[in-house]
Structure formats: structure tokens, C-alpha cells
Amino acid sequence: MSIYTYKITTFKQSRILRCLFLLPLSVIIALVISAEINSLLIIIPIFAITLFLMYYYSVGKLQIVIENEKILVFIWSRKNFFNYKKLPSVQIKDIRTIVLDNGEFLKKIRTENQTIYINNSKIDRKNIKKLILKLQEITKNENLKIIDSWDEVAEKGLIKIAYKINLLILLFSTVVIIIFSILKELNPASFAVFLLIIPQIILYHKQMKNKLDK
């Protein structure tokens, strides 16, 4: 029996969003406790523990195994708590679409009846590339389609709407920076946040425009 194993680290987006929602709450709790005991030092360990728990909650170690070049099996490494739900095995011949961003970030594996969500980290890009090449080799005579996330949005007929919304956000952000800079009310921290966000918005703008121009 031939077996090919690819180990990857995943970050589930729904769990990350929950963590981002709970982060301000943890900060408030830390401030309340520090006020009660009259010591700001307590904030540091509380914040550190919170970040560790959020990371532990969001991250998963996954093995993707190809058995006999016919079945794709997903095996989660067990954690003490916050384990991910078991993923169903997939017949490789049933795979219709692979959603792959930038040729190295595996988002989804779709069949006619189900969708397997992956979302690997940057650490495992080489393993993902090897996995995709192997699947392409196995399915060279099959109807396997590899697209990216924007192609998927386009398939749903939402790419124009997404493009317009992203453009509005880009214009609004630029106007806000200009106005606050003129008024000299944009503090360094806020300016740094804008500098982090705007390049990503511009990247999305270019990617969506390329899809629309096809």
C-alpha cells in the first residue's frame, strides 16, 4: 500500500475571529483586576496567558495522507483541549475543485457533496506544493480544477460587488489619513495601523481587478 503524508499547520478563520472578538474583553478584565488589587503588573501575565490560549485554540496540526493514490485522509494531532472536529476522508476521483491562493495556501478541497476547509500557515507552503503536485499527477486525466479565492467569489457572481466595496474602503481610508494629517490629529499608533491595512486593501484591489479584466 502506497502512502504519502503531508504535515501542515492550520489556522481556522472562525476561531481566529472569535479570539479577536474576545481579546478586548480580556483586556477589560485585566484592567478591572489590576484596579482591584492596585497593581498594573498583573496585566502582563493575564495578557500573556490570554494570547497563549488564543493561539492554542486557533492552531491545529493536520496530516493529509494519500492512501493508494485513491483516498485523501485527514488526521488531526490530538490536543489536551480545543480539538478540531474530525474531517471526512475523500475519494480523490471525487475532487472537483481545489481553492489555492498564491499557489501555496490551500483553502478548500471541494467535491460535489462536501467542502473540506484547510487554511494552512506559511510554515508549510512547501508541503502544500508537494501535495498539490501529487494530486495533479494522480488526477491528470480527471476534471480537477484549481482556482483561488477570488475565482471562487467570481463564480458566485460577487466579484464586482466585492471590488466596489474594497475600492470604497480604500478611498475612505485615504481621505481619512489626508484629513487627519492636515488637522494634525492622527497619532503615530493610528497612522501605523493605517499603514498596515492600506497595502493589503491595495493588494486586494489589484487581485480583483485582474479577475475582472479576464
C-alpha positions in Angstrom: 0.0 0.0 0.0 1.5 3.4 -1.0 1.1 6.2 1.5 2.1 9.8 1.1 1.9 12.0 4.2 1.9 15.8 4.3 2.1 17.6 7.7 0.7 21.1 7.9 -0.3 23.7 10.5 -3.7 25.3 10.1 -5.5 28.3 11.4 -9.3 28.1 11.4 -10.6 31.5 10.5 -13.8 31.2 12.6 -11.7 30.5 15.7 -9.4 33.5 14.9 -12.5 35.8 14.6 -13.8 34.6 18.0 -10.4 35.3 19.5 -10.3 38.8 18.1 -13.8 39.4 19.5 -12.8 38.2 22.9 -9.4 40.0 23.1 -10.9 43.4 24.1 -12.9 41.6 26.8 -9.8 40.0 28.2 -8.1 43.4 28.3 -11.0 44.9 30.2 -11.0 42.0 32.7 -7.2 42.5 33.2 -7.7 46.2 33.8 -10.5 45.6 36.3 -8.4 43.0 38.2 -5.4 45.4 38.3 -7.6 48.2 39.6 -9.0 45.8 42.4 -5.5 44.8 43.6 -4.0 48.2 42.8 -1.2 46.8 40.6 -0.7 47.1 36.8 1.8 44.3 36.8 -1.0 41.7 36.8 -1.9 42.8 33.3 1.2 41.2 31.8 0.7 37.6 32.9 -3.1 37.8 32.2 -2.5 39.1 28.7 0.3 36.6 28.1 -2.0 33.7 29.2 -4.8 35.0 27.0 -2.6 35.2 23.9 -1.3 31.7 24.5 -4.9 30.3 24.9 -6.0 32.1 21.8 -3.1 30.7 19.8 -3.7 27.2 21.2 -7.4 27.4 20.4 -6.8 28.6 16.8 -3.9 26.4 15.7 -4.3 22.8 14.5 -1.7 20.3 13.4 -3.0 18.3 10.4 -1.7 15.3 8.5 -3.1 14.9 5.0 -2.5 11.4 3.8 -2.9 10.0 0.3 -3.6 6.2 0.5 -3.0 4.1 -2.6 -3.4 7.2 -4.7 -7.2 6.8 -4.2 -8.2 8.3 -0.8 -7.4 11.5 0.9 -7.4 11.1 4.7 -7.2 13.9 7.2 -5.7 13.2 10.7 -5.7 15.9 13.4 -3.0 15.8 16.1 -4.7 15.5 19.4 -4.6 18.4 21.8 -5.4 18.5 25.5 -8.4 20.6 24.7 -9.8 22.7 21.9 -9.6 19.8 19.4 -10.9 20.2 15.9 -13.7 18.1 14.6 -12.8 15.0 12.6 -12.7 15.6 8.8 -14.2 13.0 6.5 -12.0 11.1 4.1 -12.3 12.0 0.4 -12.1 9.8 -2.7 -9.5 11.6 -4.9 -11.5 10.8 -8.0 -14.4 12.8 -6.5 -12.4 16.0 -6.0 -13.7 18.7 -8.4 -12.1 21.9 -7.2 -9.1 22.9 -5.1 -9.1 26.5 -3.8 -5.4 27.5 -3.6 -4.2 31.1 -3.1 -0.8 32.2 -4.5 0.0 28.6 -5.4 0.8 27.7 -1.8 -2.1 28.4 0.6 -4.7 25.6 0.5 -8.1 27.0 1.4 -10.6 24.3 0.4 -11.0 20.9 -1.2 -14.4 20.6 -2.9 -16.3 17.6 -4.1 -19.8 17.5 -5.5 -21.2 16.9 -2.0 -18.8 18.4 0.5 -16.2 21.1 1.2 -13.1 20.4 3.3 -11.6 23.6 4.8 -7.8 23.7 5.4 -6.2 27.2 5.6 -2.6 26.3 6.1 0.1 28.6 7.5 3.1 30.0 5.7 5.3 27.5 7.5 4.0 24.6 5.5 4.0 26.1 2.0 6.4 23.5 0.6 4.3 20.6 1.9 1.2 22.1 0.3 3.0 22.5 -3.1 4.1 18.8 -2.9 0.6 17.7 -2.1 -0.9 19.7 -5.0 1.7 18.3 -7.4 0.9 14.8 -6.3 -2.8 15.3 -6.6 -2.3 16.8 -10.1 -0.2 13.8 -11.0 -2.9 11.3 -9.8 -5.8 13.2 -11.4 -4.1 14.2 -14.7 -6.9 12.6 -16.7 -9.6 13.8 -14.4 -11.6 17.1 -14.3 -9.6 18.7 -11.4 -9.9 22.5 -11.3 -7.5 24.7 -9.3 -8.7 28.2 -8.5 -8.0 30.9 -6.0 -10.4 32.6 -3.5 -11.2 35.5 -5.9 -12.1 33.0 -8.6 -14.5 31.4 -6.1 -16.0 34.8 -5.4 -16.3 35.4 -9.1 -18.1 32.0 -9.6 -20.7 33.2 -7.1 -21.2 36.4 -9.1 -19.9 38.6 -6.2 -16.6 39.9 -7.6 -17.9 43.2 -8.9 -19.6 44.0 -5.6 -16.5 43.0 -3.6 -14.4 45.1 -5.9 -16.6 48.2 -5.4 -16.7 47.8 -1.6 -12.9 47.4 -1.4 -12.5 50.5 -3.6 -14.8 52.5 -1.3 -12.8 51.3 1.8 -9.5 52.3 0.0 -10.8 55.8 -0.9 -12.3 56.3 2.6 -9.1 55.3 4.3 -7.0 57.6 2.1 -9.3 60.5 2.7 -9.3 59.9 6.5 -5.5 59.9 6.5 -5.3 63.1 4.5 -7.8 65.0 6.6 -6.4 63.9 10.0 -2.8 64.6 8.7 -3.9 68.2 7.7 -5.6 68.6 11.1 -2.5 67.0 12.8 -4.8 64.8 14.9 -3.5 61.4 13.6 -1.4 60.0 16.3 1.6 57.6 15.4 -0.3 54.5 16.6 -3.3 55.2 14.4 -1.1 56.1 11.4 0.8 52.8 11.9 -2.5 50.9 11.8 -3.5 52.6 8.5 -0.1 51.8 7.0 -0.6 48.1 7.9 -4.2 48.0 6.5 -3.9 50.1 3.3 -1.3 47.9 1.5 -3.5 44.9 2.0 -6.5 46.7 0.6 -4.4 47.8 -2.4 -3.4 44.2 -3.0 -7.0 43.0 -2.9 -7.9 45.8 -5.3 -5.2 44.6 -7.8 -6.2 41.0 -7.5 -9.9 41.7 -8.0 -9.2 44.0 -10.9 -7.1 41.2 -12.6 -10.1 38.9 -12.3 -12.5 41.4 -13.7 -10.2 42.2 -16.7 -10.1 38.5 -17.7 
